[in-house]
Amino acid sequence: MVGNKKYPIPKGYILNTVHDVIELLKGKLIMSDTRLGRVHYQVSMYGYDWELLYVVTEKGINKTEVALRVIGERKDKKKEIRREFALLDSMLGGGADVKFSDG
């Protein structure tokens, strides 16, 4: 299963953010090739192991496409792809709008 998303952000910034995501999830880096835009890592949670492969491709000045593939024991791969993109979005300055109140 592969998910794709486009960002108006430079490739290098996205790759650095993906490495931050790996650290946040306490993932194990398998392979990182920044020239080709590939980052492959393993995550272990709730007794399951699965791997994620990011492929980050520059499509022009500040135009980047991110493809994310989930490999392994994860049953709901679509949900995991959405979760990973939500985490990446939040770290890139986007993410869900949050309303705050004092009460």
C-alpha positions as CSV (number, residue, x, y, z in Angstrom):
1,M,0.0,0.0,0.0
2,V,1.4,3.4,-1.0
3,G,0.1,6.9,-0.1
4,N,1.2,10.1,-1.9
5,K,1.1,13.7,-0.9
6,K,2.5,17.0,-2.4
7,Y,4.1,19.8,-0.3
8,P,5.2,23.3,-1.2
9,I,8.4,22.7,0.8
10,P,12.0,21.9,-0.3
11,K,13.0,18.3,-0.4
12,G,15.8,18.7,2.1
13,Y,13.5,20.2,4.8
14,I,11.1,17.3,4.4
15,L,13.9,14.7,4.7
16,N,15.1,16.3,7.9
17,T,11.6,16.3,9.2
18,V,11.2,12.6,8.4
19,H,14.3,11.9,10.4
20,D,12.7,13.8,13.3
21,V,9.6,11.6,13.0
22,I,11.8,8.5,13.2
23,E,13.4,9.8,16.4
24,L,10.0,10.7,17.8
25,L,8.6,7.2,17.2
26,K,11.8,5.6,18.5
27,G,12.2,3.9,15.1
28,K,15.2,2.0,13.9
29,L,16.7,3.5,10.7
30,I,17.3,0.8,8.1
31,M,18.5,3.0,5.2
32,S,18.7,6.7,4.4
33,D,19.8,7.9,1.0
34,T,19.1,11.7,0.8
35,R,20.4,12.0,-2.7
36,L,17.7,9.6,-3.9
37,G,15.2,10.9,-1.3
38,R,14.7,7.5,0.3
39,V,14.3,6.8,4.0
40,H,13.5,3.3,5.2
41,Y,12.9,2.6,8.9
42,Q,11.3,0.1,11.3
43,V,8.8,0.8,14.0
44,S,7.7,-1.5,16.9
45,M,4.5,-0.8,18.8
46,Y,1.9,-2.8,20.6
47,G,3.8,-6.1,20.0
48,Y,3.9,-5.6,16.2
49,D,6.8,-4.6,13.9
50,W,6.4,-2.8,10.5
51,E,8.5,-0.8,8.2
52,L,7.9,2.5,6.5
53,L,9.6,3.7,3.3
54,Y,9.5,7.3,2.4
55,V,10.4,8.4,-1.1
56,V,10.7,12.2,-1.4
57,T,10.9,13.6,-5.0
58,E,11.6,17.1,-6.0
59,K,9.1,18.3,-8.6
60,G,10.3,21.9,-9.0
61,I,11.3,24.8,-6.9
62,N,9.7,24.2,-3.5
63,K,7.5,21.5,-4.9
64,T,8.0,18.1,-3.4
65,E,6.1,14.8,-3.7
66,V,6.2,12.3,-0.8
67,A,5.3,8.7,-1.3
68,L,4.9,6.5,1.8
69,R,4.8,2.7,1.7
70,V,4.0,0.5,4.8
71,I,5.6,-2.9,4.8
72,G,5.1,-5.7,7.4
73,E,2.7,-6.8,10.1
74,R,0.5,-3.7,10.1
75,K,-3.1,-4.8,9.5
76,D,-4.7,-1.4,8.6
77,K,-2.0,0.1,6.3
78,K,-4.3,2.9,5.1
79,K,-4.8,4.1,8.7
80,E,-1.0,3.9,9.3
81,I,-0.3,6.0,6.2
82,R,-2.8,8.6,7.3
83,R,-1.3,8.7,10.7
84,E,2.2,9.1,9.4
85,F,1.2,11.9,7.0
86,A,-0.7,13.6,9.9
87,L,2.4,13.5,12.0
88,L,4.6,14.8,9.2
89,D,2.1,17.6,8.5
90,S,2.0,18.6,12.1
91,M,5.8,18.8,12.2
92,L,5.9,20.7,8.9
93,G,3.7,23.4,10.4
94,G,0.4,22.2,9.0
95,G,-1.8,19.6,10.7
96,A,-5.2,19.9,12.2
97,D,-6.7,23.2,13.2
98,V,-7.1,23.4,17.0
99,K,-9.5,25.7,18.7
100,F,-8.6,26.8,22.2
101,S,-10.7,28.1,25.0
102,D,-10.0,29.2,28.6
103,G,-12.6,27.0,30.1
